[in-house]
Amino acid sequence: MIVSVASGKGGTGKTTVATSLALFLEEIYDGKIHFLDCDVEEPNAHIFLKPQIIKRTPFGIPIPEVDFTKCNFCGKCGEVCAYHAIIVVKENVLVFPELCHGCGGCSLLCPQNAIVEKEREIGILEQGFSGRIKFLHGKLNIGEPMASPLIRFVKEVIKTNDANDITIIDVPPGTSCPVVEAVKGSDFTILVTEPTPFGLNDLKLAVETLRKLKIPFGVVVNCAGTGDMGVTEYCGEEEIPLIAEIPYDRNIAVLYSYGVSMLKEGNKYRNIFKRIWEYLMTQEHRSTRHKSTRKEW
């Protein structure tokens, strides 16, 4: 089962929920648990899980390099590039590496075979273990504008998972391309929000995104008891499952500042994550029955 934890905006407690769920599952689940921090621009799940990193793998994307002894400046490369990462200006070819998505179209369609691809490192993948939890996160190099290729690289591990494995994905905040890349392929997405007008506004954007992607989702309200009832009313009107509410507690903030999970606060919060897990299991069983029915068809 692949569970992504997302939020329409930053600062709602998304990583706190994702890491606490992983630590709760480590206590009660016998199978393999994988944690993927796909918030590659600012990964911070390691602060709470404190993994021992055992492997580091540089990651790069292919960037065009022009052989001017073959190039006749026909401009085909610029015509095929949707991102304007390569253009022909008089008798010169300009390449803009930061705009290149590494699709290889320019080299494939160059009539003179004048373009080769050279890898440019944009980040790193780190792997390790936090107790029984297999931990992976990507770190995008400072100044790099494209997170999606590195997110895809981090998620490669999912392809080798067994059916009984549990994978938790910490998704970047917002609703942009990196978010779509991170949640893609999830069996269920937990949307973490806060009971404020800002939280509601960005929750609506996240809901619209997941509905377009046809990914089942539910909401966890963090800092419940503050703000207003807008999120609760919206979930009721839209028939969105409100899976759990995490009450505002100063002690959680203190634990957070030390990089400690709220589970350390006791059974009060452990029971919240038990309810979240029980809800996820009902979704998994429903999904399994649906897949079984489709096979019979």
N, C-alpha and C positions, 0 to 999 in steps of 0.2 A: 504494500500500500504506500502510495506517495502522497504526503500531506504537505502542502505549501502554506506558509504563514505570511500573509501580506497585509498591507495597510495603504489607504489612499494618501496618507501623509506621513512624514517622519515624526518621531517623538511620541507615538501612541503606546509604545510598549511591545511592539512586534517581536523584537529579538528576545525580550524578557519572557514572553509567552512561548516562543519557539524553543528556547533553551530549557525552560522549566518543564515543558512537555517532554523533551528528550530525556531529561534527568528523571522524570517520573516513570517513563517507560523503562528506563534502565533498572528501576526497582522492581517492576511488576511483569515485564515482558521477557519471555525466554528466548525469543528469536533475535536475529541480527538487527541492529539499529544503526542507521546511517544519518549523519547530520551534514547538510550541505549549506554553507553560508554563501549565497549567491549575491549578496549585497557587496559586490566586488569593489565598488568605489570607496566604501568605508566599512569593511567587515569588522564586527566587534563581538561576534558570538564566542570567540576564543576567550574573551575576558571572563565569561561565566563558566564555560566548559573546561577551560584550562587544559587543552590537549597537549600531549607530547608529540611534537612534530617529528616524523621519521623520514619524510621524503619531500623534496622540493623540485618542481618541474617548471622550467621557464616556458612561457607560451608566447607565440608570435603569429602574425598573419602575413600572408604573401603580398609583397608590394612590387609593382612593376618597375623594371629597370630597362632602359632603352639602349639598344646597340645602334649607335648612330652610323656605323659603317653599313648597316642594312636598311635603316629607316629612310623612306622617301617623303615623309611628312604628309602622307595622304589624309590624315585626320580621322581614320576609321576608329582608332582607339578612343578618341574623345567622343565620337558619336555614340559608341556603345556604352560608355560609362554613365550610369544614371546619377552618380554622385559627384560628377565633375572633378574627379580626383586626378585626371590626366587630360591635358588639353594641348593642342598644337597651335603655336603662335609663329607665323612665318616659317622660318627654317629652324625651329626649336620645339622641343617637347617638354612641357612642364609637368612634374609629378608632385602631387600634394598628399604625402603619406597619411596625414591625419584624417583625410576624407576617404581614403581607400577602405573598402569593405572586404578586400581580398577575394573577390568572386572569381577572378581569373579571366573575365570576359575579354579584356583588352589583349592579353597574350594569345588567347584562343582564336580571336578573329583578326589578328594582324596579318594582312596579306603577305608581308615581307618576312614574317617570323622574326621581327626585330625586337620583340619584347620577351624578356625572361622574368621570372619572379624570384625575389629575394626576401627571405623572412626578416621581419622587423619585430623585435620583442616588445610586447605591450603589457605584460604582467607575469604573474607566477601562480602556480597551483601548489598549495601546501596540504599534505595529508598526515594524519596521525590518529591517535586514539585518546579518548577521554573515558577511562574505565572501559566499559564494554562498547562504548559508542565509537563507531568509525567516523572520524571527523575530516571534512574537506572544506577548504575555502580558497577563493581566488582573491588575489590582490592586484588591482589594476594600477599600472604605473601612474604616478602623478602627472597630470596634464593630458593623459590619453582620453579622447572623447567617446570611444566606443566600448561599452561594457559587454554587449551581447555576445561577441565571439568568445570571450573568456567565460561567460556564464555557460555557454554551450559546452565548453571544454570541461568545466567543473561537473556538469550533469552527465558526462559520458559514463560515469560509474554506475548510473541507474540501469544502463543496458545490460549489465552483468548481474543484477540483483535477482534473488530467488523470489518466488511468489509470496513467501511468508516474511520477507524482510520489510521493515518499516523505515521509510525514508522521510525525513523532515527537511524541508527547504526553507531557509530564511530568505525571503524575497526582498529586493530593493523597495524603498517606499515610492509611492506615486502610481502612475498608470502608463508610463512611457514604454518604449521598446524593451529595455532590460527587464521590466516587470513581466511583460508578455512572454519573453524568452524563459524567465525563471518559472512561471506557473504552468507553462505548456506541458502537457502530459500528466498533470496532477490528477489524482483520483478525487481529491477534495481540497478546498482552500479555506483556511480560517482567516477571516478579515478582522483585524484588531483595530478598534477605534476608541475614541474618547467621547464622553457625553457633552460635546460643545458644538456650537454652530460650525466652526472650522472642521471638526471631526465629521459632522454630518455631511457637509458639502463634499469633502473628499471621499467619504464612504460611498456616496452616490456615484461618483466617477468610477470607483473600484468595482462596484456592483455592475455597472453598465459594461465594463471591460470583461468581467467574468461571464456575464450572460452572453456576450458576443462570442466568447471562446467556448461556451457550453460546458463550463466546469462547475460542478456542484459547490456550494459555499454556504457558510454560516458565519455569524458575527459573535465576537467576544468583546464586551465592553470593559475597558480598563478604567480605573479611577471612578468606578460607579459610586454614586452618592454625591458627586460634585456636578457642576454644570446644570443641564436641563434634561428634559425627557424627549427631546427631538429625535434622537437615535432610536429609542425604544418605540416611539410612535411610528416612525418611518418603517422600521422592521415589521411592525404589525400590519401596516397598510400594504406593504409589498410582499407580505407572507414570507419573509426572510427568517430562517431559524435563528433565534437568539440563544446561542449555545450556553453561554456563561457570562456572569458579571464578576469582575474582580474589584472588590471595594477599595476605595482610597484608604491607604494606610501609610503613615509616615515611616513606619518600620521597614516597609518594602523599599522606600527610597533610600533609607540608610544602608540596607543590604545591597542595593543596586550600586551605591557609591563605592562599595568594597568589592564589587564583582561577585556577589553571592546571590544564588537563586532564592526566590521567595519561598521555596519549599522548606528552607531552613526555619521558617517562621512557625511551622507545625502543621497539624492535620487540617486546619482551617483552609489552607491553600492547597494542600495535597488533595483534599476532597473536591476542590474545584477542577483540578486537572483529571481526577478520576471521572468526573461527569463529562468532561470534554472527550476523554478517551472512550467512554461508553457510547457517546453519541457517534464518534467516528466509526466504531465497530458496527453500529446499526447501519451506517452508510455503506460500509464495506460489504456487509451481508446483502444489502439491497442491490448493490452493484454486481455482486457475484451471481445473484439470482437472475438479474437482467442479462448478464453475459451468457449464462447457461441457457436461458430461453432463446436468445439469439442464435446460439449454436444449433439448437433443435430446429429452428426455422430453416 
